[in-house]
């Protein structure tokens, strides 16, 4: 007559089975990793290099002591008229407004994402002023949500 396995062996097998199930369920139900959950947000002081239109421009950003990068910026939250077709006059007004605002002094750029063109989607502020808010107040932009 065969003897049943020792109790310690049954406990070990159950424990091992529990660990395997826990790992399998944990991997299947795990949320995004920290890298996936938290976008890579950054901020930097910048100066304008070139204003493309009312809601996009190129800036030189100070990223570290003595290090600068040139970045294409798309204002987050607003859309200004395009520089073609019947909106040309409004587009030029919005571009001139943005160019003047950016040219006053350095500004802060904060971004957590890029658009399909590779531009940094960003808020742009100087002191208590937000460039997107100023464009909206001037009637040169409309709210825009992705």
Order of alpha helices (4+ residues) and beta strands (2+ residues): alpha-alpha-beta-beta-beta-beta-alpha-beta-beta-beta-alpha-beta
